[in-house]
Amino acid sequence: MAALTAGPSWADEPARDPAPWSHYFGGNAGPTTFTPTMFGDLLSAGIGGGLIGFQGLRVDVPVFRGGFKIAENESPQPQDRVFLNYNYYRDVGSVEDVHRETIGLEKALLSGRASVGLRLPFFQVRGNGAGHDTNVGDLSVVLKYAVIDEPASGSTLSTGLVITAPTGPEAYSFVVRDGRIDEIHPWLLQPFVGYLWKRGDLFVHGFTSVAVPTDSNDVTIAFVDVGLGYWLFRGGGVLSAIVPTVEAHVNVPLDHRDTDHVPRFRNSVDLTAGFHFVFRDRLSVGLAVGVPVTSPRLFDVEAIANLNYRF
């Protein structure tokens, strides 16, 4: 009787290499593969705010909300980076100057197709004869995924969610109900879509988002942010690039718009212009100025500086 021949054993099959660690935790911060972030525009959630008085209560401009808006020092591209923002707002509500610093981290995942980011802001309010106030704002978590990511062209279409938790000690608004004063300090959920389109040295990027609070007494805001940039200079030395940019920011409250609402929020449009200076293809320093072009004006002028280090 013929001998039976055993079939191939699974042990004889070539071992499959597992996905490299970089697939899950790798970024895309190669030389000139990134596009500089947007500068942004918005001072907290107080659109057309200022000092609001009602029923004998003085309510300050809600500066302690935090850097929650997706377009603030953000790119539609998932990136590996640590960053620092500085914002100076002159004559907020015609009575106060505001300084805001934000520290943050973004970590790319899934070979650069996704990222998780954190933002934590700090504030110093300098009132004209009204004293000073210093505090920590609310922590934001940014979840981002690139639905379309074309390395050849550098174009990106991404989506995600910003979650802002009420971690700061300060409420940023108040409401009078049944003879008592209640603080307004809810969670914010901000779904967004981001896009980046490149042609040669020219690029267009931006975000569309809606910030939805978990308290109906807070305002729901729609944001439309678009920026135009140009790689004016590219070099191989310490200074790798100079990138001028201009941006337009449209902020539209979807509720709390009527004259009997306290506070009342209104549409606002802000313009921002500045330069990004890139060093060694990793470190970028941005300097910009922003101004509101609609009335009422939440602030007179804004100065912006940011630092991003990509790793």
Secondary structure, DSSP 8 states (H G I E B T S, - for coil): ---------GGGS-------HHHHH-----TTTS---------TT-TT---EEETTEEE---GGG-S--TTTT--SS---EEEEEEEEEEEETTTEEEEEEEEEEEEEEGGGTEEEEEEEEEEEEEESSS-EEEEE---EEEEEEEEEEETTTTEEEEEEEEEE---SS---EEEEETTEEEEE---EEEEEEEEEEEETTEEEEEEEEEEEESSTTS--EEEEEEEEEE--EE-SSSEEEEEEEEEEEEEEESSS-STT-SS----EEEEEEEEEEEETTTEEEEEEEEEE-SSS-S-SEEEEEEEEEE-
